[in-house]
Structures are given as C-alpha cells and as structure tokens.
Amino acid sequence: MITLPVASQKTSHVRMTLNGEQVDVSFAPYKTLLEVLREDLGHTGTKHGCELGECGACAVLLDGKPVLSCLVLGVECDSRNVLTVEGLGLEGTLHPLQDAFADLGAAQCGYCTPAILVTAKSLLDQHPHATRDQIRAALSGVLCRCTGYLQIFEAVESAMVKIAQQNGSAR
C-alpha cells in the first residue's frame, strides 16, 4: 500500500513537461523525482532500484540527458523536460528501440529495460551512428542481471538502423 503525504505536507509545486505534456504537481519537498513520478504522477515505468544511484534502474531523461531520478529532487524539475519510458512511443506506436528490444529478446525480466531504453534514446539522439563501444559506455550505468548485454547492444544497433531509415539517412 502506498501512503501519500497529507495535504499539508505537499508544499512544493512544480510545472514540468512530462513526456511532451505540461503537468503541474504538488508534493512533499523532500521527494526525489523518482518518487514524484511514481507516487504523485502515476508513472510507474520508471523503476525503484537501489535508491543510491548505483543500479541505474531509475534513469529518465531530464532535458534530454540521462539522470538517475533517485538522485534528483523533484523541486529541481520546475520548468524542465522529463521523458520516461511511457513517453517513448508516438501516437500508439512503439519507438524503434522498443520494437528492436521486443524482436531481439533484449528484455528478459524487464526491470532495467525502461532505463536502458531512455538512455539508449539519448545516445542515439546525440550519436545517430553510435559504435558498439559508444553504446556500451552509454549503457554502462544501468545494471542488467538477465541478458548479459549482448542482446541489448544488438537491439540498440538494430534500432539505430531503423531510425536512420525513417530519417532517410544511410550509415
């Protein structure tokens, strides 16, 4: 059971763009972005992991860059852009990364997958033709205990090709 703060504890208010939509949210000032997303906004795709910034399961994009949402206070997100796994697809279609992960079995238990997907999206936004080493480095902060990473790297490479085709650029 989730216990939400009483109204008198909700003294912080921020307006952020969450997955492309502007939202206003009130919450207790001590809450992390992870807690605000999950408990106050109902976006549970971002996972609770170690809460120490070591596992990477809580990664989201803040202004286009991957951050560990367990280490960012919610009050720091006023007027910022936050992207979670729920915001990857457009108009009911999966993002090419999501398609590739499903097609290539890159998600086993799925716990780390949301963080890997948003982190990979950030990488491919910055480096549309990323090398295997760049992919490895970018994803190194998100721990996976199931796949051994090979399928994950292959899925990111597959998505990279699909994205390039959609954008009309060849490698």
Secondary structure, 3 states (H helix, E strand, C coil): CCCCCCHHHCCEEEEEEECCEEEEEEECCCCEHHHHHHHHCCCCCCCCCCCCCCCCCCEEEECCEEEECCCCEHHHHCCCEEECHHHCCECCECCHHHHHHHHCCCCCCCCCHHHHHHHHHHHHHHCCCCCHHHHHHHHCCCCCCCCCCHHHHHHHHHHHHHHHHHHCCCC
